[in-house]
Amino acid sequence: MDVGKKWPSELREYKDPVSGAHVRQLTSYRGHSNHFYFTYPCWYDEGRKIVIASDRENRTNFFGVDLASGDLTQLTALEPCDGEVDAQSMTMNPRRAEMYFVQGKTLLALDLNTLAQRPLFTMPQGYVPEAANATADGQYVVTGYCQDLSGEIAVDLAHGYVGFREIWAAHPHCVIIRISLESGAHEVLFEDRCWLGHLNTSPTLPHIMSFCHEGPWDLIDNRIWGLNLQTRETWKIRPTAPGEMVGHEYWMDDGEHIGYHGRTANGPIYGSICYDNQDALEAPFASNSWHFHGFRRDWVVGDGDAQNAYLLLWRLRNGQYQGPKALTWHRGSFHTQRLHVHPCFSADGKQIVYTADPQGYGQVFVVDVPDWDTLPDRDSISKTAP
């Protein structure tokens, strides 16, 4: 397999049988393909292309997909002997044509123009890598590492969250670091005897990021946390009262508000809040999805679950969420982490990218968001089929 190799388009276009929405299936190779994790959008070339991971010829690599033609360009030629590729670790620099990903214990940078790659940081012995994300000014990458407990606990988080509760209960040592893309130097920003994850930098504020206390939502002390990269100050974002749960947080495009879903004493909610805990908005919400993503505060998409295998759409009107509408019948199994649907809005809110395995292998899809009034109510259709 060669860097820069052109693969013919696998594009298939069709109307969703439930909603009539225009769907474009970007991959059909007989191996798993997946798009980026929904908190790390990987559109590039001014939104004309996206980065995906795909298993081809018995190895995992990253590919660029032209959204108009469907043509694929191979971006990497990674050797399995150099370590397992984290197929959901890709993340983009907002200021330069460069992406980042993890292979084995090493975080690497890939120039999307030249396709040259370079190592940025190798995690210390006894630790496993956490997520990486570039700062809004494009000058740094924030990443981290967590104490490796696989020698003491049966761990397989990517295939059924095996060991999830046990890792949380063990209070592993975790570290958040910042790496200079100019000098390569790294510095410790924060460390704790607590499972830290979901390292998400603000898309507009270079000195602000969020992270989470990972673990069962009903047992952790507080899910969402802020970190000031200049002062090293940390604080709770959307502090939770006893019995409350929030999570699956992500930054909205203003770089100031964070969206999330969860549950309070009054039932399921969807909400957003500024990183300084101002301007909170929460509304009752039919939270029958594994994951959610929003376009600003106006639109929310959810991915249902294996028994409710639809992309669902809500809209905010007068402080209340209307919906859900059925956008696509994705038929995803959610069987492993790579097969989670993880829907994500495009920057203009006109499209949603997702992964599903209706024919057995995970494939990448893009659906256009049609006019609200053309979509059927979820409650008006069958639970399992159109």
Summary of the structure (lengths in Angstrom):
residues: 386
radius of gyration: 20.0
end to end distance: 40.4
largest distance: 57.4
contacts: 1293
relative contact order: 0.13
helix: 5%
strand: 45%
